[in-house]
Amino acid sequence: MGRLRQKSCTLCQQSESVLYRIQYDQSNQWIFVCRCCWEQVSQNNPYYVYGGTWKAKK
């Protein structure tokens, strides 16, 4: 049986079961964001890089 984990969005602090690992600015730092924040920062962003999906159930 899998375990359930908790993680919060770096930008809005909402706890979500699915987060997206991305880079979105010149810092090149990886962060985890929820779907809502991901949709906002990925649109027309030349610094956006997708790095995978984190899921609470593993």
C-alpha positions as CSV (number, residue, x, y, z in Angstrom):
1,M,0.0,0.0,0.0
2,G,1.3,3.5,-0.9
3,R,1.9,6.3,1.5
4,L,0.3,9.7,1.3
5,R,2.6,12.7,1.6
6,Q,2.0,16.5,1.9
7,K,3.7,19.3,0.0
8,S,2.8,22.9,-0.5
9,C,3.0,25.1,-3.5
10,T,6.1,27.4,-3.3
11,L,4.2,30.4,-4.7
12,C,0.7,30.3,-3.0
13,Q,1.4,27.9,-0.1
14,Q,-1.6,25.7,-0.9
15,S,-1.2,22.0,0.1
16,E,-1.9,19.9,-3.0
17,S,-1.7,16.2,-4.0
18,V,-0.1,17.0,-7.4
19,L,2.6,19.6,-7.9
20,Y,4.8,20.5,-10.9
21,R,8.6,21.0,-10.7
22,I,9.5,24.0,-12.7
23,Q,11.9,26.8,-13.3
24,Y,10.3,30.1,-14.2
25,D,12.8,33.0,-13.8
26,Q,16.5,33.8,-14.3
27,S,17.5,32.3,-11.0
28,N,17.3,28.7,-12.5
29,Q,16.0,27.4,-9.1
30,W,13.6,24.5,-9.2
31,I,10.4,25.0,-7.3
32,F,7.1,23.0,-6.9
33,V,3.9,24.8,-7.9
34,C,0.2,23.8,-8.0
35,R,-1.8,23.6,-11.2
36,C,-3.2,27.2,-10.8
37,C,0.2,28.8,-10.3
38,W,1.7,26.6,-13.0
39,E,-0.8,27.9,-15.5
40,Q,0.0,31.5,-14.6
41,V,3.8,31.3,-14.7
42,S,4.2,29.0,-17.7
43,Q,2.3,31.2,-20.2
44,N,4.6,33.1,-22.6
45,N,7.5,32.8,-20.3
46,P,11.0,32.4,-21.9
47,Y,12.5,31.1,-18.6
48,Y,9.9,28.4,-18.1
49,V,11.3,24.8,-17.8
50,Y,9.2,21.8,-16.8
51,G,11.0,19.3,-14.6
52,G,8.4,16.6,-13.7
53,T,5.3,16.0,-11.7
54,W,5.3,15.3,-7.9
55,K,2.3,13.2,-6.6
56,A,1.3,12.7,-3.0
57,K,0.5,9.0,-3.5
58,K,3.6,7.0,-4.0
